[in-house]
């Protein structure tokens, strides 16, 4: 699978920094590590660092136009949006082979 994470703005590329990182972002980072270990391609984008990724993906762009940054995170698997406004769980990626 090719998995793209369109993240909201964070202080660093993972959001896991500072004195009290968000436990949800820790979970997401661990999930991404597991997905990579299983051989899946994963990439994370933030608007300030990767603006072209947001504007070139029509589905993501339309969500942002309609809902603004509140639509984030958006997760795209093999070109299909699988989550909007939240991060999926690891099991959500394993439902069926894509």
Secondary structure, 3 states (H helix, E strand, C coil): CEEEEEECCCCCCCCCCCCCCCHHHHHHHHHHHHHHHCCCEEEEEECCCCHHHHHHCHHHHHHHHHHHHHHCCEEEECCEEEEECCCCCHHHHCCCCC
